[in-house]
Amino acid sequence: MAELHDVRRRKTDETRLDHPEVPAAHTNSPAWLAQRALLAVGLMVGFYLLAVTIALALLWVPYAEVTYIGRIHLKLTALCVIAGLTILWSLVPRIDRFTPPGPRLDEAAHPRLFDVIRRVATATGQSAPAEVYLLNEVNAWVTHRGGVMGFGSRRVMGIGLPLVQAVTVAEFEAIIAHEFGHYCAGDVTLGPWIHKTRAAIGRTIAGVGQTIVAAPFLWYGGHFLRLTHAISRQQEFIADRTAAGVAGAAAMSSALKRVSTAGPLFSAYLDQEVGPVLNAGYLPPVSAGFKEFLGSHRIGAISAQLLARAEAAEETDPFDTHPCLRDRLAALQSAPAITPAAESTEPAAAALLGNPDAHTRALLEAVAGADAVRKLKPIEWDAVGPTVYTTRWRELAQRHAAWLSRFTTDTLPAGTEAFIHAGSGLVRAEEQNVNGDERAARAAQVIGVALGVLLIDDGWRVHTRPGLPLTFERESRTFDPFATVDALLNGRITGDGWRAECEALGLGSRPLNRTPQPAL
């Protein structure tokens, strides 16, 4: 959705192009759209006039030197000519060479997905996009691609695979309607012009560098961004109301909330769950894992915290292209209530695509190449613990065997200061400014890994699933060495308490650098 954000409740009867509040009754009127288009065009024309004037003035300097002074200052002439030509070259529109952001979706293979798109297109009076692509992000967007400055372009839509896993069909329909709202309001027609002008401003500033010539462009660029981003925020308001008119305000509000939390959670999932497995040369069921990740109790609690924080945010930065969540939710309260169609009550939008793990593989191949993906070995999530993490832990424990030799299982550091002191031995000679928290964290990680290796050698089995912590299991007992070490670090367990735990685990008093490899 060019990202989903929120809207502010209307407070005046006037349309203001420099402020996020937009009167709902007027935002779709021809007069308001014309006013917005004229402002954008005026800002763009103003920039090009400014740039051409400055460029011509710079190129005029050498002529003036010869004509009125009768001499040439070589350094000044070179600077003026180079700066003037650089500015003029920066103004030349670049051809939009579209690079597919992911695999292209075929209507024959995904009829239900395209049924939703066509239904929304009909409801909004718009034509469907010429191409629909799959994305590896919690997002959806529409745009024009190809041509120059929007001319000769085609409609393109992007739909995130993790997005359809995170939302219901009703919410997904609202998201698609939001995107078509951008078509309705002409946003994607104005968009290429604004984008090209922003790019030209950026190229100009980069070209003239840290010279006095950059000052007027920095000033104009700041105002251009502030005003056009205010227009962008208003476009989100209009798109939200379009979505409410098609799918209902409740579905749109729910989609906004869902996306505000699913985005950061997906990033955490890739970083913490999927990344280590891919780096080890294995390919887990990524899509199924994300669904499980979102459904775990621990992640559900984190999601609630993220949503509360997003709803509490009150300010929208003038340079934001989207308003904040709270304002958009407030604006949707005044939208007409609509009862969604029966099909929209389906719980999971992922059903519109089917076989999500095949799509995950296609996305990976689009990013990393088919050959790289073929080298990855398939692995189930239950096997990740004993296969991936056990190997990594043994390598880490072996690498720090000399440091670990100073500890036995019953003489671990206890308390923050003790961990900071111990972690100082893990700071490399070339490193600088490693603070106490980082030193303590390094010590805790290596000690936790060493304890894990000892437990594995004693017959404990490593268990983990998406959204769940790493735990060790043997018979009916479960133990988390990393949580225990963290408790030692933060004083929740005393040294005496840990020694009693050691006896219960059968660890006794053993050196931490004991990391024998299992017999082949």
N, C-alpha and C positions, 0 to 999 in steps of 0.2 A: 504494500500500500504505500508506495513511496513512504512507507512506514505509517502505522496508525497512531495518531496522537489525539489530543482532546480539544474541546471548543469552549469558548466563554459565552455565558448567558448574555443576551442582548440588553443594552442599557440605554441606548438612545435611538432616535429615529433617523439619524444621519449615517450614511455610509462613509467610513473613514479608511483611507488607503494606507495610513501610516500607523494603524493601531489594530490589535487583534480582534477587538469587538466588532462583530458584523451583524447588522440587523437581518434576521432570518427572512423577513418579508421582502427584502430588496436585493438580496445577494444573487438571485437568479434573474433579475430584471434586465432587459436589453440595455437600459441606460447605465446600470451599474457595470455590466460587462464591457460596454463601450468605454466608459470612464477608465476602467482598469486597463483595457487594451491601449488606450491613448497614453496613459501614464507610462506604461512599460515601453511603448514605442518612443515616447518623448525622451525617456531616460537613455534609451539606446542611441537615438539620433544625437542627443546631447554629448554622449561620450565620443562618438565618431567625429563630431564637429570639433570638440576639444582636442582630440588626438591629432586630427589633420592640421588644425591651426598651429599647434605646438611643433609638429613635424615641419611644416612649411617655414615657420619662424626660425627653426634651427638651421634649415637648409639655406635660408636667406642670409644668415650671418656671414658666411664666406663671401657671398656676392657683395654685401654691404662693405666688407673690409676692402675689397678690390676697388669698388666704385667710389667710396667716400674717403677712404684712408690711403688707398694706393699701395697697400701691402697685404701680405698673408701671414697670419700667425699659424704656423703649421699644426701645433698641438691643439689649439682651439678649433681650427678648421676640421681636423680629423675627428675630434669629439662631437662636433655639431653634425657633421655629415653622417657619422656612424649612428648617433642617437636618432637623427631624423629618419634615416632609412630603416632603422630597427622598428621605430614606431609604425611606419607605414606598412612594413612587412607583417607586424603583429596584427594589423587590422584585416588582413586578407582572410576571408572565411575558409576554414578547412573542411574538406569533404568528410562527412560522417561515415567512417568505415566501421560497420557493425560487426562485432565479434560475438557469436552466440554465447550467452552466459551459462549454458548447460545444454543437455539433450533437448531436442525439439519433440514436443508431444504430438502424437498423431491422433486425429479424431476417431479413426476406425478402431484404434486400440483402447481408447478411453472415452466411450460414448457418453457415459454419465457425467463426466467432468465437463465435456463440451455442451451437454444439455443445460447445465447450470449457466455456463457462459452465454449460450444463445438466449436462454430465458431472461437473463439480466439485460442482455443487449436489446431485446424486444421491449422490455419494461421501460428502458431508458431512452428508447428511440434512436439507438446507435447501431452502427455496424460492428460486427464481431472483429477482433484482431485477426490479421492475416497469419500471424505466427504466435504460438504459445510455447514458452520454454520452461524447463524445470530448473529450479534454483536450489542451492544448498544453504538456505537461510530461512529464518522465520520472517518472511516478507513476501509481498506481492507488489507488482508495479505495472504501469502501462506507459507507453511512450511512442513516439514516432522514430523510426530509424531509417537511415539512408538519405540520399539527397544532400542538398546544401541549404542551410538555414530553414529547414522544414519543407522545402520544395522537393517534390519527387520522392517523398518518404512513404513509409507503410506503417500500419499499426502493429505493435508488438506487445505481448503481455508476458510477464514472468511470474511464476507461481512457485513458492518454496515447498520442497518436500517436507521438511520439518514443520512448516506452517500447517499443512493439511493433516499432519499427525497430532497437532496441538489443539485444533479447533473442531467444533461440530460442523455438520453440513449447514445448519442454519447460520452459524457464524461465518462460515466460508462464503456463503451466498452474500452476506452483508459486506464482506471484504471485497468480493468481486464487484458488487454494486458501488462500493466506494470508489473503486478504480474507474468504473464507467462514469462516475460522477465527474472525474477529471476530463473525460471526453466531452461530456455534456457542457461543461463550463468553458470549453476551449482551452483548458490548461496545457494540453499537449501540443496545441497549435502555437501558443505563445512561448511554451517552454523552450523549444530549440533556439528561438531568438534570444531569450534571456540567457540561456546557457552559453551560446556562442559569444555574447557580449561579455559575460563574466570571464570566459576563457581569453578573450582578446585583452581585457583589462589585466588579467594575470600575466599574459605573455608580454604585454607592454612594460609592466612593472619589473618583471624579471629581466627584460632586455636592457632597460636603462640602468638597472642596478642601483647602487647606493649613491646616486647623484642627485643634484638639485632638480633635475628634470623629472624625477620620480614623484616629487612632492604633490603636484596637482593631480596625478593619477591615483596616488594613495588617498587623497582627500575625496576625489570623485568616486573611487572604487568603494570606499567605506560607505558613502551615502547610497550608492547604487545597490550594494548588498543589503543595507538596512531596509530600503524601500521595497526591493524586489522580494526579500524574504518575508516582509510583512504581507505582500501579495500572496506568496506561497502559503502562508498560514491561513489566509482567508480562503484559498482554494481548498484547503483541508476541511474547513467548516462546510463549504458547499458540498463537497464530496460526502461528508458524513450525513448531511441532510438528504442527499440523494439515496444513500444506502438505507437510511431510515424509512424513506418513502417506498422502497422496493422490498426490503426484508424485515423492516420493523426496527424501532428504536432500541428495543430490548436486545435484539440479536446484534445490532451494531455496538451497543454499550458492552455487551458480553465479549464481543470480538476484541474491542479495544483493551479490555482488561486482560484477556488471555494473551494477546500478543505482547503486552507490556512486560509480562513475566516470562513468557516462553522464549523470547529472544536471548536474554542473558543466561537462562537455564540451558539452552542449546549450546551456547558457547562453552559453558562449564562442562557439559556432557562431552563435547568433542575434546576438550583439553584434559579432563581428568579420567574419563572412561575409555574413549576411543583412541586418543593419541598414543598412549603407551602400548596399546595392542598393535596398532599399525606400525609403530616404530620397531616393534619386535619381529615384524614380518608376518603378521597374522591379520586376517580379515574377519571380524565378528559380524553377527547380524545387526548392523548399525541401526536400521530403522526400528526393528523390534526392540532393540535395546533402549532407544529413545522413548518409546511408548512406556516401557517398564520403568525407565528413569523418572518420567513425569508422574507415574502412578505410585511411586514409593512414598511412604509416610514422611520420611525425612525431607524429601524434595518438596512435598506438599506444604510442609511448614515453612520452608524457605520461600516458596512461591507466594505464600500469604504475606510474608514480610516484605518481599519485593513489591507486591501490589499496594500494600499500605504505604510504603515509601513513595511510590509513584503517585498515588492519589493525594498525598500530603504536599507534593511539590506545588507551590503557588505561583512561582515566577516563570515567565517565558523570556528567554534572552532575546534581545532585538535581532540578533543574527541567527536565531533558530528558524528553520524552515517549517517547523510544525509547532503548534501550541502544546501546552502540557495536558496530561491526561485528565486532571480534575475539571478543567474548563470545557473540554470536549464532552465529558459525561454530563456536565451541567447543561450544556446547550441541547443535548439530545433529550433531556427531560421534557422539552416543549414540542418535540417532534410527534406526529400522529402515531398512535399505537396501531400496529398491524398484526394480525394473526398469521403466522407463517404457514405455508402450505404443508400438507402432511409429509411430503418427502423431506422437508427441511428439519423434521424432528429426528432424523437419523443421528446417532451420537457421534460418529467419527467421520470426518471428511476424507480420511485416508482411503475409505472404501470407494471413493470416486476414482481413485487411481488403480488400486489393486497391486499386489506383489511389490510392496515398497522396497524390499531389499534388492530386487533386480534394478530398481531405479537408483538406489544408492550406489550400486556398482557402476551404473552408467554415468552417474555424476563423478565418481572417483576417476573413471577412465577419461572423462572430459577434462579433468584437472591435471591428473598425473600421467595419463597415457595408458593405453590398454596393456602394454607390455609390463609396466610396473605393477598394475593391479593383478595381472596373471601370476606374478611371482608371490603374491600374498597367499598364505595357507589358510583355508577356512578353519574357523574355530568357534565353538559354542561358548556362551558366557560362563557356563559352569567350569569349563576347562581353562579359563583365563588365569585364575588364581594359581593353580599348580603349574601351569605351563609357562606363562609370561612372567609373573611376579617372582616366582621362585628362582628362576634363572637370573633375573636382574638383581635380586637381593644377594645371591651368592657372589656375583661379580662385585657388587658394592662393598660387601663385607670383606672380601679378599683384598680389594684395593686399599681399604683402611685397616688392614689387619694389625699393622704396627701401632696405630692409635688405639685400637680396641684392646690391645694387650695390656693396657694399664687398668682394665676393669675386669671384675668377675661379676657373675650374675647378682651376687648379694652385696656388691659395693658400688652400685650405680650412684651417680650424683643425685642429690635431692634438693630441690629449690632452684629458683631462677639464677641466683649468683653462682651456684655450683655448676649449672649447665653452661652459663656464659664462660666460666673459667675453663671447663672441659672443651667447649667449642672453639676456644682460641687456638687449640692445637690443630684445628681443621682449616685454619686460614692460611692460604698459600703465601709465600714470600712476596710475590708480585702484586698481591691484592692490597687495596687501601680502603680505608673508611668502611670496614665491615662492622656494623654496629652490634650492640649486645643482643638484640632480638635475633639477628641473623646467626650469630655464633651459637646461641642457645638452640635455635631451630635446627642447625646442622648437626649438633650433638644429639638432639632428640631423634632425628631421622636415622642416623647411622646406628645408634643404640637400638632403636626399634627394629631396624633391619637385622641386626646381629641376633637379637632375641628371636626374631622370626625364623632365622636359619637354624638356630638351636632347636626350636620347637619342631620344625620340619624334619630334622634329623632324628627327633624322638618319636616320630610317627604321627604328628599332628597334620591335618589337611587344611590347606588354605582355601577359603571360600569367599567369593564376592559375586555380586550381581550389580547391574546398573542402578545407581542410587543408594546402594548399601555400602557400609564400610567394609574393609578387609578384616576378616575374622579367621581364627584358627579353631578347628573342631577336632575333638578326639572323644570317641564314645559319646557320652551325653554332655560333655563339657564344651563350653565356648569361651575363647579368650581373645582379646584384642590387644596385642603388645603395644601398638602405637597409641591407643587411648590411654593405656597404663603409663607409658613413658610421659605422655602429655600431663597426666595427673601428677606424676613425680615432679615435672618441671614447674607446674603451677601450684604445688603445695597441697594438692587434694589428697595425696598419699604420702605418708612419712616413710623414712628409710626403714623403720621397724615394720611398718605395714607391708612394704614391698618384700622384705626378707621372709615374712610369713607367707606371702603369696608365692615366693620362689619355692618354698618347701612344698606347698600344696601342688604346684605344677610339676614337681620332680626335677627342678632345675638346680637346687642346692646351691653350691658355690663352685661355679664352673667358669673358665675363662671365656670372654666374649669372642676372642679371635679364633675359637675352635670352629672351623668351617670345613669339615671334611666333605668331599664330594661323594655322592652315593656310588656304590659299587656298580660296575657295568655288568 
